[in-house]
């Protein structure tokens, strides 16, 4: 009799524990449902990243960037497979149009996207944003990109081509501003401040993107579109060996005296002071972040781990949190 009593007691204990487990499971499920209904409105799955590569390279050379972001943040990164290598010298205007179509198709899958452009890809991506009415780009990360243009010769070239720097400072504009060379995209953002009027007349798309020509069609809408960004992140550094001046990555540039003058920061440029396309609008509402990372060269800005963890990951994390509020 005592054995039967013991077995009955054990069975009752098991049933009690099972009942407690069922109540706990129901509570957890209820908590999950409540979090889904009343928690943050923006999940990682509703935010995607679209990345455009630079000139004379391929999209897959940015797989390290993609893998690092996806592994650490769990946000999908779409690398734009277009205008790789030799085809990257197609005029910027054409690239903006066609890349824009690809970006909009990807963006339709998400509530918000983060646009990333490396080197020339940053110029293209800015053009995409400006030409895209009612876009859903929450943040634009410009990664070692010549946003104010380039001038002279790349610092790296000076080590390999004798007298090239002297020629670049004294006469190369006469060649680059011809119709022949303006068919090549990598010269479409060459801005010689000492021959500014020639630049405005000779270069088709970059002055349009910057709204530098008065009365140009669509200027106000481009400004509205760019100003819609929640955050603009400008990444560059003095170790830059391709873009001259390196401050162009953060919208700084030479004065009208060119190499005989000096480089001024973003706030002292024509782009900013006249608020041509919304740069000042963004800055005055605390929507511009400048991240200067030293001791890495142009190619290393693709995926340098220290740079990513200092400049890129915190920016993405912050905007996702902001979108979740």
C-alpha positions as CSV (number, residue, x, y, z in Angstrom):
1,X,0.0,0.0,0.0
2,X,2.8,2.3,0.8
3,X,4.4,1.7,-2.6
4,X,1.2,2.6,-4.4
5,X,0.9,5.7,-2.3
6,X,4.5,6.7,-3.3
7,X,3.8,6.2,-7.0
8,X,0.6,8.3,-6.8
9,X,2.5,11.1,-5.1
10,X,5.2,11.1,-7.8
11,X,2.6,11.2,-10.5
12,X,0.9,14.1,-8.9
13,X,4.2,16.0,-8.7
14,X,4.9,15.4,-12.3
15,X,1.4,16.6,-13.3
16,X,1.9,19.7,-11.2
17,X,5.3,20.5,-12.8
18,X,3.8,19.9,-16.3
19,X,1.0,22.3,-15.5
20,X,3.5,24.9,-14.4
21,X,5.5,24.4,-17.6
22,X,2.3,24.9,-19.7
23,X,1.5,28.2,-17.8
24,X,5.1,29.4,-18.3
25,X,4.9,28.6,-22.1
26,X,1.6,30.4,-22.5
27,X,3.1,33.4,-20.7
28,X,6.2,33.5,-22.9
29,X,4.0,33.2,-26.1
30,X,1.7,36.0,-24.8
31,X,4.8,38.2,-24.1
32,X,6.1,37.5,-27.6
33,X,2.8,38.5,-29.2
34,X,2.6,41.7,-27.1
35,X,6.2,42.7,-28.1
36,X,5.3,42.1,-31.8
37,X,2.2,44.3,-31.5
38,X,3.4,47.1,-29.3
39,X,7.2,46.9,-29.5
40,X,9.5,48.8,-31.9
41,X,7.8,49.5,-35.2
42,X,10.9,49.0,-37.3
43,X,12.7,45.6,-37.1
44,X,16.0,44.8,-38.8
45,X,14.1,43.0,-41.4
46,X,12.5,46.2,-42.6
47,X,15.8,47.9,-43.1
48,X,18.1,47.0,-45.9
49,X,21.5,48.3,-47.1
50,X,22.3,49.0,-50.8
51,X,26.0,49.5,-51.7
52,X,27.5,50.9,-54.9
53,X,31.2,50.2,-55.7
54,X,33.8,52.5,-57.1
55,X,35.5,53.1,-60.4
56,X,37.6,50.4,-62.1
57,X,36.6,47.6,-59.7
58,X,33.8,45.0,-59.3
59,X,30.9,44.7,-56.8
60,X,32.3,41.5,-55.3
61,X,35.4,43.3,-54.1
62,X,33.1,44.6,-51.4
63,X,32.1,41.2,-50.0
64,X,34.2,41.8,-46.9
65,X,32.1,44.9,-46.2
66,X,28.9,42.9,-46.8
67,X,29.9,40.0,-44.6
68,X,31.1,42.2,-41.8
69,X,27.8,44.2,-41.6
70,X,25.6,41.1,-42.0
71,X,27.6,39.1,-39.4
72,X,27.6,41.9,-36.8
73,X,24.3,43.6,-37.3
74,X,22.1,41.0,-39.1
75,X,21.1,43.5,-41.8
76,X,21.1,42.3,-45.4
77,X,23.5,44.2,-47.7
78,X,22.8,44.3,-51.4
79,X,25.9,44.9,-53.6
80,X,25.0,46.5,-56.9
81,X,26.2,44.3,-59.7
82,X,26.5,46.9,-62.4
83,X,29.2,49.0,-64.1
84,X,32.0,46.7,-63.0
85,X,35.6,47.4,-64.0
86,X,35.9,48.9,-67.6
87,X,32.2,49.7,-67.7
88,X,32.5,51.9,-64.6
89,X,33.9,54.7,-66.9
90,X,30.4,55.1,-68.5
91,X,29.2,58.7,-67.9
92,X,27.9,59.4,-64.4
93,X,24.6,60.6,-65.7
94,X,23.9,57.2,-67.3
95,X,25.0,55.3,-64.3
96,X,22.8,57.3,-62.0
97,X,19.8,56.6,-64.2
98,X,20.3,52.8,-64.4
99,X,21.7,52.2,-60.9
100,X,18.7,54.2,-59.6
101,X,16.3,51.8,-61.2
102,X,18.1,48.9,-59.5
103,X,18.2,50.6,-56.1
104,X,14.5,51.5,-56.3
105,X,13.6,47.8,-57.0
106,X,15.6,46.7,-54.0
107,X,14.2,49.4,-51.8
108,X,10.7,48.3,-52.5
109,X,11.4,45.3,-50.3
110,X,12.0,47.4,-47.2
111,X,10.4,50.2,-45.2
112,X,13.7,52.0,-45.2
113,X,17.1,51.6,-46.8
114,X,20.6,52.7,-46.0
115,X,22.5,53.8,-49.1
116,X,26.3,53.3,-49.2
117,X,28.6,54.5,-51.9
118,X,32.3,53.9,-52.0
119,X,34.6,56.3,-54.0
120,X,32.9,57.1,-57.4
121,X,29.9,55.0,-56.1
122,X,29.3,57.7,-53.5
123,X,28.8,60.3,-56.3
124,X,26.5,57.9,-58.2
125,X,24.5,57.1,-55.0
126,X,24.1,60.8,-54.2
127,X,22.7,61.4,-57.7
128,X,20.3,58.5,-57.3
129,X,19.0,60.0,-54.0
130,X,18.6,63.5,-55.5
131,X,16.8,62.2,-58.6
132,X,14.4,60.0,-56.6
133,X,11.2,61.7,-55.5
134,X,9.6,60.3,-52.3
135,X,12.5,58.0,-51.6
136,X,12.8,55.8,-48.5
137,X,16.5,56.3,-48.0
138,X,16.9,56.9,-44.3
139,X,20.7,57.3,-44.3
140,X,23.4,57.8,-46.9
141,X,27.0,56.7,-46.0
142,X,29.5,58.3,-48.3
143,X,32.7,56.2,-48.0
144,X,35.9,57.8,-49.3
145,X,33.9,59.5,-52.0
146,X,34.9,62.7,-53.9
147,X,31.6,64.5,-53.0
148,X,33.1,68.0,-53.9
149,X,34.9,66.6,-56.9
150,X,38.6,66.1,-57.5
151,X,41.4,68.4,-58.6
152,X,45.0,68.0,-59.9
153,X,46.3,64.4,-59.9
154,X,45.8,61.6,-57.5
155,X,48.5,61.7,-54.8
156,X,49.3,58.1,-55.7
157,X,50.0,58.9,-59.3
158,X,52.8,61.4,-58.4
159,X,55.0,58.5,-57.3
160,X,54.8,56.8,-60.6
161,X,54.5,59.4,-63.4
162,X,57.2,62.1,-63.5
163,X,56.0,65.7,-64.0
164,X,52.4,64.5,-63.9
165,X,51.6,66.6,-60.8
166,X,53.1,69.7,-62.5
167,X,51.0,69.1,-65.6
168,X,47.9,68.4,-63.6
169,X,48.3,71.7,-61.8
170,X,48.9,73.8,-64.9
171,X,47.1,72.4,-68.0
172,X,45.3,69.2,-67.6
173,X,41.9,70.9,-67.4
174,X,42.2,71.8,-71.1
175,X,42.2,68.1,-71.9
176,X,39.7,66.9,-69.3
177,X,37.1,69.5,-70.2
178,X,37.0,68.4,-73.8
179,X,33.9,66.5,-75.1
180,X,36.1,63.5,-75.7
181,X,37.2,63.1,-72.1
182,X,33.8,64.1,-70.7
183,X,32.6,60.8,-72.2
184,X,34.4,59.1,-69.4
185,X,32.7,59.0,-66.0
186,X,35.8,59.3,-63.9
187,X,36.4,62.8,-65.3
188,X,32.7,64.0,-64.9
189,X,33.5,65.3,-61.4
190,X,36.8,67.0,-62.1
191,X,36.3,70.5,-60.6
192,X,39.1,73.0,-61.3
193,X,38.3,76.0,-59.0
194,X,40.6,78.2,-61.0
195,X,38.6,77.6,-64.2
196,X,35.2,77.5,-62.7
197,X,33.2,78.9,-65.6
198,X,34.8,76.4,-68.0
199,X,33.9,73.6,-65.6
200,X,30.2,74.8,-65.6
201,X,30.1,74.9,-69.4
202,X,32.0,71.7,-70.0
203,X,30.8,69.2,-67.4
204,X,27.2,68.1,-67.8
205,X,26.1,66.2,-64.8
206,X,28.2,67.1,-61.7
207,X,27.1,70.8,-61.8
208,X,23.6,69.7,-62.2
209,X,23.8,67.4,-59.2
210,X,25.2,70.3,-57.1
211,X,22.6,72.7,-58.5
212,X,25.5,75.1,-59.5
213,X,23.9,76.4,-62.6
214,X,21.2,78.9,-61.9
215,X,17.7,78.1,-63.2
216,X,18.5,74.5,-64.1
217,X,15.4,72.3,-64.3
218,X,14.6,70.2,-61.3
219,X,17.0,72.0,-58.9
220,X,14.4,72.6,-56.2
221,X,13.2,69.0,-56.2
222,X,16.7,67.6,-56.0
223,X,17.3,69.7,-53.0
224,X,14.0,68.5,-51.4
225,X,15.0,64.9,-52.1
226,X,18.5,65.2,-50.6
227,X,17.2,67.1,-47.6
228,X,14.8,64.3,-46.8
229,X,17.7,62.2,-45.5
230,X,17.6,61.5,-41.8
231,X,21.3,61.2,-41.6
232,X,24.3,61.9,-43.9
233,X,27.6,60.1,-42.9
234,X,30.8,61.4,-44.6
235,X,33.8,59.1,-44.1
236,X,37.4,59.9,-45.2
237,X,40.8,60.6,-43.9
238,X,44.2,62.2,-44.5
239,X,45.7,58.9,-45.5
240,X,43.7,59.1,-48.7
241,X,46.0,58.6,-51.7
242,X,43.6,58.9,-54.7
243,X,41.2,61.8,-54.0
244,X,42.7,65.3,-54.0
245,X,41.9,67.0,-51.7
246,X,41.0,64.2,-49.3
247,X,38.6,66.7,-47.6
248,X,36.4,66.4,-50.6
249,X,35.2,63.2,-49.0
250,X,33.6,65.5,-46.4
251,X,32.6,68.3,-48.8
252,X,35.7,70.4,-48.1
253,X,37.6,71.8,-51.1
254,X,40.2,74.2,-52.5
255,X,39.4,77.9,-52.7
256,X,39.2,79.7,-56.0
257,X,43.0,80.0,-55.9
258,X,43.5,76.3,-56.3
259,X,46.8,75.0,-55.3
260,X,48.0,78.5,-54.5
261,X,45.3,78.8,-51.9
262,X,44.2,76.3,-49.3
263,X,41.5,73.7,-48.5
264,X,38.5,75.0,-46.7
265,X,36.0,72.8,-44.7
266,X,32.5,72.1,-45.8
267,X,31.0,75.1,-44.0
268,X,33.2,77.5,-46.1
269,X,32.4,76.1,-49.5
270,X,29.9,77.5,-52.0
271,X,27.9,74.3,-51.8
272,X,27.2,74.9,-48.1
273,X,27.0,78.6,-47.9
274,X,24.4,78.9,-50.7
275,X,22.7,75.6,-49.5
276,X,22.6,74.6,-53.2
277,X,21.3,71.1,-52.7
278,X,20.4,70.9,-49.0
279,X,23.8,70.2,-47.4
280,X,23.5,73.2,-45.0
281,X,19.9,72.2,-44.3
282,X,21.0,68.8,-43.1
283,X,24.0,70.1,-41.1
284,X,22.0,72.8,-39.3
285,X,19.5,70.2,-38.1
286,X,22.3,67.9,-36.8
287,X,21.9,65.3,-39.6
288,X,25.5,65.3,-40.8
289,X,28.2,63.1,-39.3
290,X,31.8,63.5,-40.3
291,X,34.0,60.5,-39.4
292,X,37.7,61.1,-40.1
293,X,39.8,57.9,-40.0
294,X,43.5,58.2,-40.3
295,X,46.3,56.0,-41.5
296,X,44.5,54.0,-44.1
297,X,44.6,54.6,-47.9
298,X,41.8,54.8,-50.4
299,X,41.5,51.0,-51.1
300,X,41.4,50.3,-47.4
301,X,38.3,52.4,-46.9
302,X,36.5,49.5,-48.7
303,X,36.5,47.3,-45.6
304,X,39.1,48.2,-43.0
305,X,37.8,46.6,-39.8
306,X,38.8,49.5,-37.5
307,X,37.2,52.0,-39.8
308,X,34.0,49.9,-40.1
309,X,33.8,49.5,-36.3
310,X,34.5,53.2,-35.7
311,X,32.5,54.9,-38.5
312,X,30.1,52.5,-40.1
313,X,28.6,50.1,-37.5
314,X,27.8,52.8,-35.0
315,X,26.1,54.9,-37.6
316,X,23.9,52.0,-38.8
317,X,23.1,51.0,-35.3
318,X,22.0,54.5,-34.4
319,X,19.8,55.0,-37.4
320,X,18.1,51.6,-36.9
321,X,17.4,52.6,-33.2
322,X,16.0,56.0,-34.4
323,X,13.7,54.3,-36.9
324,X,12.5,52.0,-34.1
325,X,11.4,54.8,-31.8
